[in-house]
Amino acid sequence: MTTTTLTLNDHWFARRNAFDWFFAALVAAGGLFAFARYGDRMDVYEKPILVAALAAMVWLGWFWRPLRVLAIVVAAASLLAIVSYQGDLARAETVFWLKYFLSSQSAILWMSVLFFMSTVFYWLGLFGGRQGDALESIGSRIAWAAVAMALVGTMVRWYESHQLGPDIGHIPVSNLYEVFVLFCWLTTTFYLYFEERYATRSIGAFAMLVVSAAVGFLLWYTLVREAH
């Protein structure tokens, strides 16, 4: 006698855990605050764009769960920086964590250092023999930290641009410097996704080498061309 077993997949929402719903609630709370605080300044296009961005953030966090922690860390650090500025950009030179960590230039400098460190650890892991897995794991964690600092720098830079004067504020993908920062963290995030998806770090050294080359150009562009 032949029997057939049917396996029914759980509904997508049924697979959500408590942290998934907590993350969604945080995103919704942030959206409600934005509407309450700035809704009267938004036009007919900006409101649906914000709603779509909130929905996309929740979906991405549910689709790839490490993004939940990344989003919360970046939001918390960015809000700390914004509150610390108190509307005065000069405080970037007097407030410790702004001067050394959370102002846009400091955060992006940390991003650069961490990407270089990550690349070194990935290459050490590639030729590290029995210690290779541990070294590549360290490289992966440092890459996550670099992505976080890049996003903090980007978010804070967005705020800083609005403090320069009326109508000066802009989305931080408006010049070559900002685009290269975007390239660095976005490329690394894609790599980290596939690293986890396929459970291998074998191409990490090569992926991070490309990112480090972009960081090298970014530093040259900042120091030699004095553009930032």
MODELLER restraints for C-alpha pairs under 7 A, 6 or more apart:
rsr = mdl.restraints
at = mdl.atoms
rsr.add(forms.Gaussian(group=physical.xy_distance, feature=features.Distance(at['CA:20:A'], at['CA:62:A']), mean=6.35, stdev=0.5))
rsr.add(forms.Gaussian(group=physical.xy_distance, feature=features.Distance(at['CA:23:A'], at['CA:68:A']), mean=6.58, stdev=0.5))
rsr.add(forms.Gaussian(group=physical.xy_distance, feature=features.Distance(at['CA:24:A'], at['CA:58:A']), mean=5.59, stdev=0.5))
rsr.add(forms.Gaussian(group=physical.xy_distance, feature=features.Distance(at['CA:27:A'], at['CA:54:A']), mean=6.43, stdev=0.5))
rsr.add(forms.Gaussian(group=physical.xy_distance, feature=features.Distance(at['CA:27:A'], at['CA:58:A']), mean=6.99, stdev=0.5))
rsr.add(forms.Gaussian(group=physical.xy_distance, feature=features.Distance(at['CA:31:A'], at['CA:54:A']), mean=6.77, stdev=0.5))
rsr.add(forms.Gaussian(group=physical.xy_distance, feature=features.Distance(at['CA:61:A'], at['CA:67:A']), mean=5.09, stdev=0.5))
rsr.add(forms.Gaussian(group=physical.xy_distance, feature=features.Distance(at['CA:61:A'], at['CA:68:A']), mean=4.80, stdev=0.5))
rsr.add(forms.Gaussian(group=physical.xy_distance, feature=features.Distance(at['CA:70:A'], at['CA:148:A']), mean=6.52, stdev=0.5))
rsr.add(forms.Gaussian(group=physical.xy_distance, feature=features.Distance(at['CA:74:A'], at['CA:148:A']), mean=6.01, stdev=0.5))
rsr.add(forms.Gaussian(group=physical.xy_distance, feature=features.Distance(at['CA:74:A'], at['CA:151:A']), mean=6.51, stdev=0.5))
rsr.add(forms.Gaussian(group=physical.xy_distance, feature=features.Distance(at['CA:74:A'], at['CA:152:A']), mean=5.46, stdev=0.5))
rsr.add(forms.Gaussian(group=physical.xy_distance, feature=features.Distance(at['CA:77:A'], at['CA:152:A']), mean=6.64, stdev=0.5))
rsr.add(forms.Gaussian(group=physical.xy_distance, feature=features.Distance(at['CA:78:A'], at['CA:152:A']), mean=5.57, stdev=0.5))
rsr.add(forms.Gaussian(group=physical.xy_distance, feature=features.Distance(at['CA:78:A'], at['CA:155:A']), mean=6.33, stdev=0.5))
rsr.add(forms.Gaussian(group=physical.xy_distance, feature=features.Distance(at['CA:78:A'], at['CA:156:A']), mean=5.89, stdev=0.5))
rsr.add(forms.Gaussian(group=physical.xy_distance, feature=features.Distance(at['CA:81:A'], at['CA:98:A']), mean=6.47, stdev=0.5))
rsr.add(forms.Gaussian(group=physical.xy_distance, feature=features.Distance(at['CA:81:A'], at['CA:102:A']), mean=5.87, stdev=0.5))
rsr.add(forms.Gaussian(group=physical.xy_distance, feature=features.Distance(at['CA:81:A'], at['CA:103:A']), mean=6.86, stdev=0.5))
rsr.add(forms.Gaussian(group=physical.xy_distance, feature=features.Distance(at['CA:81:A'], at['CA:156:A']), mean=6.94, stdev=0.5))
rsr.add(forms.Gaussian(group=physical.xy_distance, feature=features.Distance(at['CA:82:A'], at['CA:156:A']), mean=6.98, stdev=0.5))
rsr.add(forms.Gaussian(group=physical.xy_distance, feature=features.Distance(at['CA:85:A'], at['CA:91:A']), mean=5.78, stdev=0.5))
rsr.add(forms.Gaussian(group=physical.xy_distance, feature=features.Distance(at['CA:87:A'], at['CA:163:A']), mean=6.76, stdev=0.5))
rsr.add(forms.Gaussian(group=physical.xy_distance, feature=features.Distance(at['CA:92:A'], at['CA:98:A']), mean=5.11, stdev=0.5))
rsr.add(forms.Gaussian(group=physical.xy_distance, feature=features.Distance(at['CA:92:A'], at['CA:99:A']), mean=5.06, stdev=0.5))
rsr.add(forms.Gaussian(group=physical.xy_distance, feature=features.Distance(at['CA:92:A'], at['CA:103:A']), mean=6.31, stdev=0.5))
rsr.add(forms.Gaussian(group=physical.xy_distance, feature=features.Distance(at['CA:93:A'], at['CA:99:A']), mean=5.34, stdev=0.5))
rsr.add(forms.Gaussian(group=physical.xy_distance, feature=features.Distance(at['CA:99:A'], at['CA:106:A']), mean=6.72, stdev=0.5))
rsr.add(forms.Gaussian(group=physical.xy_distance, feature=features.Distance(at['CA:100:A'], at['CA:106:A']), mean=5.74, stdev=0.5))
rsr.add(forms.Gaussian(group=physical.xy_distance, feature=features.Distance(at['CA:101:A'], at['CA:107:A']), mean=5.38, stdev=0.5))
rsr.add(forms.Gaussian(group=physical.xy_distance, feature=features.Distance(at['CA:102:A'], at['CA:153:A']), mean=6.93, stdev=0.5))
rsr.add(forms.Gaussian(group=physical.xy_distance, feature=features.Distance(at['CA:103:A'], at['CA:153:A']), mean=6.70, stdev=0.5))
rsr.add(forms.Gaussian(group=physical.xy_distance, feature=features.Distance(at['CA:103:A'], at['CA:156:A']), mean=6.52, stdev=0.5))
rsr.add(forms.Gaussian(group=physical.xy_distance, feature=features.Distance(at['CA:104:A'], at['CA:153:A']), mean=4.11, stdev=0.5))
rsr.add(forms.Gaussian(group=physical.xy_distance, feature=features.Distance(at['CA:104:A'], at['CA:154:A']), mean=6.62, stdev=0.5))
rsr.add(forms.Gaussian(group=physical.xy_distance, feature=features.Distance(at['CA:104:A'], at['CA:156:A']), mean=5.47, stdev=0.5))
rsr.add(forms.Gaussian(group=physical.xy_distance, feature=features.Distance(at['CA:104:A'], at['CA:157:A']), mean=5.06, stdev=0.5))
rsr.add(forms.Gaussian(group=physical.xy_distance, feature=features.Distance(at['CA:105:A'], at['CA:153:A']), mean=6.80, stdev=0.5))
rsr.add(forms.Gaussian(group=physical.xy_distance, feature=features.Distance(at['CA:107:A'], at['CA:149:A']), mean=5.31, stdev=0.5))
rsr.add(forms.Gaussian(group=physical.xy_distance, feature=features.Distance(at['CA:107:A'], at['CA:150:A']), mean=6.50, stdev=0.5))
rsr.add(forms.Gaussian(group=physical.xy_distance, feature=features.Distance(at['CA:107:A'], at['CA:152:A']), mean=6.60, stdev=0.5))
rsr.add(forms.Gaussian(group=physical.xy_distance, feature=features.Distance(at['CA:107:A'], at['CA:153:A']), mean=4.86, stdev=0.5))
rsr.add(forms.Gaussian(group=physical.xy_distance, feature=features.Distance(at['CA:108:A'], at['CA:149:A']), mean=6.45, stdev=0.5))
rsr.add(forms.Gaussian(group=physical.xy_distance, feature=features.Distance(at['CA:108:A'], at['CA:150:A']), mean=5.51, stdev=0.5))
rsr.add(forms.Gaussian(group=physical.xy_distance, feature=features.Distance(at['CA:108:A'], at['CA:153:A']), mean=5.43, stdev=0.5))
rsr.add(forms.Gaussian(group=physical.xy_distance, feature=features.Distance(at['CA:110:A'], at['CA:149:A']), mean=6.59, stdev=0.5))
rsr.add(forms.Gaussian(group=physical.xy_distance, feature=features.Distance(at['CA:111:A'], at['CA:146:A']), mean=4.57, stdev=0.5))
rsr.add(forms.Gaussian(group=physical.xy_distance, feature=features.Distance(at['CA:111:A'], at['CA:147:A']), mean=6.93, stdev=0.5))
rsr.add(forms.Gaussian(group=physical.xy_distance, feature=features.Distance(at['CA:111:A'], at['CA:149:A']), mean=5.31, stdev=0.5))
rsr.add(forms.Gaussian(group=physical.xy_distance, feature=features.Distance(at['CA:111:A'], at['CA:150:A']), mean=5.40, stdev=0.5))
rsr.add(forms.Gaussian(group=physical.xy_distance, feature=features.Distance(at['CA:112:A'], at['CA:215:A']), mean=5.96, stdev=0.5))
rsr.add(forms.Gaussian(group=physical.xy_distance, feature=features.Distance(at['CA:114:A'], at['CA:142:A']), mean=6.12, stdev=0.5))
rsr.add(forms.Gaussian(group=physical.xy_distance, feature=features.Distance(at['CA:114:A'], at['CA:143:A']), mean=6.77, stdev=0.5))
rsr.add(forms.Gaussian(group=physical.xy_distance, feature=features.Distance(at['CA:114:A'], at['CA:146:A']), mean=5.18, stdev=0.5))
rsr.add(forms.Gaussian(group=physical.xy_distance, feature=features.Distance(at['CA:115:A'], at['CA:143:A']), mean=6.05, stdev=0.5))
rsr.add(forms.Gaussian(group=physical.xy_distance, feature=features.Distance(at['CA:115:A'], at['CA:146:A']), mean=5.84, stdev=0.5))
rsr.add(forms.Gaussian(group=physical.xy_distance, feature=features.Distance(at['CA:115:A'], at['CA:212:A']), mean=6.25, stdev=0.5))
rsr.add(forms.Gaussian(group=physical.xy_distance, feature=features.Distance(at['CA:116:A'], at['CA:212:A']), mean=5.88, stdev=0.5))
rsr.add(forms.Gaussian(group=physical.xy_distance, feature=features.Distance(at['CA:118:A'], at['CA:139:A']), mean=4.28, stdev=0.5))
rsr.add(forms.Gaussian(group=physical.xy_distance, feature=features.Distance(at['CA:118:A'], at['CA:140:A']), mean=6.76, stdev=0.5))
rsr.add(forms.Gaussian(group=physical.xy_distance, feature=features.Distance(at['CA:118:A'], at['CA:142:A']), mean=5.37, stdev=0.5))
rsr.add(forms.Gaussian(group=physical.xy_distance, feature=features.Distance(at['CA:118:A'], at['CA:143:A']), mean=5.54, stdev=0.5))
rsr.add(forms.Gaussian(group=physical.xy_distance, feature=features.Distance(at['CA:119:A'], at['CA:139:A']), mean=6.74, stdev=0.5))
rsr.add(forms.Gaussian(group=physical.xy_distance, feature=features.Distance(at['CA:119:A'], at['CA:205:A']), mean=5.93, stdev=0.5))
rsr.add(forms.Gaussian(group=physical.xy_distance, feature=features.Distance(at['CA:119:A'], at['CA:208:A']), mean=5.21, stdev=0.5))
rsr.add(forms.Gaussian(group=physical.xy_distance, feature=features.Distance(at['CA:119:A'], at['CA:209:A']), mean=6.14, stdev=0.5))
rsr.add(forms.Gaussian(group=physical.xy_distance, feature=features.Distance(at['CA:121:A'], at['CA:135:A']), mean=5.57, stdev=0.5))
rsr.add(forms.Gaussian(group=physical.xy_distance, feature=features.Distance(at['CA:121:A'], at['CA:136:A']), mean=5.93, stdev=0.5))
rsr.add(forms.Gaussian(group=physical.xy_distance, feature=features.Distance(at['CA:121:A'], at['CA:138:A']), mean=6.71, stdev=0.5))
rsr.add(forms.Gaussian(group=physical.xy_distance, feature=features.Distance(at['CA:121:A'], at['CA:139:A']), mean=4.83, stdev=0.5))
rsr.add(forms.Gaussian(group=physical.xy_distance, feature=features.Distance(at['CA:122:A'], at['CA:135:A']), mean=6.61, stdev=0.5))
rsr.add(forms.Gaussian(group=physical.xy_distance, feature=features.Distance(at['CA:122:A'], at['CA:136:A']), mean=4.80, stdev=0.5))
rsr.add(forms.Gaussian(group=physical.xy_distance, feature=features.Distance(at['CA:122:A'], at['CA:139:A']), mean=5.31, stdev=0.5))
rsr.add(forms.Gaussian(group=physical.xy_distance, feature=features.Distance(at['CA:122:A'], at['CA:204:A']), mean=6.00, stdev=0.5))
rsr.add(forms.Gaussian(group=physical.xy_distance, feature=features.Distance(at['CA:122:A'], at['CA:205:A']), mean=4.73, stdev=0.5))
rsr.add(forms.Gaussian(group=physical.xy_distance, feature=features.Distance(at['CA:123:A'], at['CA:205:A']), mean=5.10, stdev=0.5))
rsr.add(forms.Gaussian(group=physical.xy_distance, feature=features.Distance(at['CA:124:A'], at['CA:132:A']), mean=6.97, stdev=0.5))
rsr.add(forms.Gaussian(group=physical.xy_distance, feature=features.Distance(at['CA:124:A'], at['CA:135:A']), mean=6.56, stdev=0.5))
rsr.add(forms.Gaussian(group=physical.xy_distance, feature=features.Distance(at['CA:125:A'], at['CA:131:A']), mean=6.85, stdev=0.5))
rsr.add(forms.Gaussian(group=physical.xy_distance, feature=features.Distance(at['CA:125:A'], at['CA:132:A']), mean=3.78, stdev=0.5))
rsr.add(forms.Gaussian(group=physical.xy_distance, feature=features.Distance(at['CA:125:A'], at['CA:133:A']), mean=6.19, stdev=0.5))
rsr.add(forms.Gaussian(group=physical.xy_distance, feature=features.Distance(at['CA:125:A'], at['CA:135:A']), mean=4.74, stdev=0.5))
rsr.add(forms.Gaussian(group=physical.xy_distance, feature=features.Distance(at['CA:125:A'], at['CA:136:A']), mean=4.88, stdev=0.5))
rsr.add(forms.Gaussian(group=physical.xy_distance, feature=features.Distance(at['CA:126:A'], at['CA:132:A']), mean=6.01, stdev=0.5))
rsr.add(forms.Gaussian(group=physical.xy_distance, feature=features.Distance(at['CA:136:A'], at['CA:201:A']), mean=6.83, stdev=0.5))
rsr.add(forms.Gaussian(group=physical.xy_distance, feature=features.Distance(at['CA:147:A'], at['CA:185:A']), mean=5.01, stdev=0.5))
rsr.add(forms.Gaussian(group=physical.xy_distance, feature=features.Distance(at['CA:150:A'], at['CA:181:A']), mean=6.77, stdev=0.5))
rsr.add(forms.Gaussian(group=physical.xy_distance, feature=features.Distance(at['CA:150:A'], at['CA:185:A']), mean=6.27, stdev=0.5))
rsr.add(forms.Gaussian(group=physical.xy_distance, feature=features.Distance(at['CA:154:A'], at['CA:172:A']), mean=6.28, stdev=0.5))
rsr.add(forms.Gaussian(group=physical.xy_distance, feature=features.Distance(at['CA:157:A'], at['CA:172:A']), mean=6.75, stdev=0.5))
rsr.add(forms.Gaussian(group=physical.xy_distance, feature=features.Distance(at['CA:158:A'], at['CA:169:A']), mean=6.94, stdev=0.5))
rsr.add(forms.Gaussian(group=physical.xy_distance, feature=features.Distance(at['CA:158:A'], at['CA:170:A']), mean=6.48, stdev=0.5))
rsr.add(forms.Gaussian(group=physical.xy_distance, feature=features.Distance(at['CA:158:A'], at['CA:171:A']), mean=6.02, stdev=0.5))
rsr.add(forms.Gaussian(group=physical.xy_distance, feature=features.Distance(at['CA:158:A'], at['CA:172:A']), mean=5.60, stdev=0.5))
rsr.add(forms.Gaussian(group=physical.xy_distance, feature=features.Distance(at['CA:161:A'], at['CA:168:A']), mean=6.28, stdev=0.5))
rsr.add(forms.Gaussian(group=physical.xy_distance, feature=features.Distance(at['CA:161:A'], at['CA:169:A']), mean=4.43, stdev=0.5))
rsr.add(forms.Gaussian(group=physical.xy_distance, feature=features.Distance(at['CA:161:A'], at['CA:170:A']), mean=6.37, stdev=0.5))
rsr.add(forms.Gaussian(group=physical.xy_distance, feature=features.Distance(at['CA:162:A'], at['CA:168:A']), mean=5.96, stdev=0.5))
rsr.add(forms.Gaussian(group=physical.xy_distance, feature=features.Distance(at['CA:162:A'], at['CA:169:A']), mean=3.85, stdev=0.5))
rsr.add(forms.Gaussian(group=physical.xy_distance, feature=features.Distance(at['CA:172:A'], at['CA:178:A']), mean=5.86, stdev=0.5))
rsr.add(forms.Gaussian(group=physical.xy_distance, feature=features.Distance(at['CA:173:A'], at['CA:179:A']), mean=5.23, stdev=0.5))
rsr.add(forms.Gaussian(group=physical.xy_distance, feature=features.Distance(at['CA:177:A'], at['CA:218:A']), mean=6.52, stdev=0.5))
rsr.add(forms.Gaussian(group=physical.xy_distance, feature=features.Distance(at['CA:177:A'], at['CA:228:A']), mean=5.78, stdev=0.5))
rsr.add(forms.Gaussian(group=physical.xy_distance, feature=features.Distance(at['CA:180:A'], at['CA:214:A']), mean=6.76, stdev=0.5))
rsr.add(forms.Gaussian(group=physical.xy_distance, feature=features.Distance(at['CA:180:A'], at['CA:218:A']), mean=6.64, stdev=0.5))
rsr.add(forms.Gaussian(group=physical.xy_distance, feature=features.Distance(at['CA:184:A'], at['CA:211:A']), mean=5.48, stdev=0.5))
rsr.add(forms.Gaussian(group=physical.xy_distance, feature=features.Distance(at['CA:184:A'], at['CA:214:A']), mean=6.71, stdev=0.5))
rsr.add(forms.Gaussian(group=physical.xy_distance, feature=features.Distance(at['CA:195:A'], at['CA:201:A']), mean=5.67, stdev=0.5))
rsr.add(forms.Gaussian(group=physical.xy_distance, feature=features.Distance(at['CA:221:A'], at['CA:227:A']), mean=6.09, stdev=0.5))
rsr.add(forms.Gaussian(group=physical.xy_distance, feature=features.Distance(at['CA:222:A'], at['CA:228:A']), mean=5.65, stdev=0.5))
